[in-house]
Amino acid sequence: MDIFISVLILGIAGYLVYRFLFKKKGKSCCSTNLEETE
């Protein structure tokens, strides 16, 4: 169970970091479409 929780946390953290970096890079590709959907 600990391994599953660790993978889950890493996945969520990685996803948040990825989105953070994606937004910081600027709205060059597809990001504007994603923001419109939200």
C-alpha positions, 0 to 999 in steps of 0.5 A, spaced: 500 500 500 505 504 501 508 503 494 501 505 491 501 511 495 508 514 493 506 513 486 500 516 487 503 522 490 509 522 485 504 522 480 500 528 482 506 532 484 509 531 477 502 533 474 502 539 478 509 541 476 508 540 469 502 544 469 506 550 473 512 549 468 507 549 462 503 555 464 510 559 466 513 558 459 507 562 456 501 560 452 505 558 445 502 551 444 495 548 446 495 552 453 490 557 451 485 551 449 486 548 455 485 554 459 479 555 455 476 549 457 477 550 464 
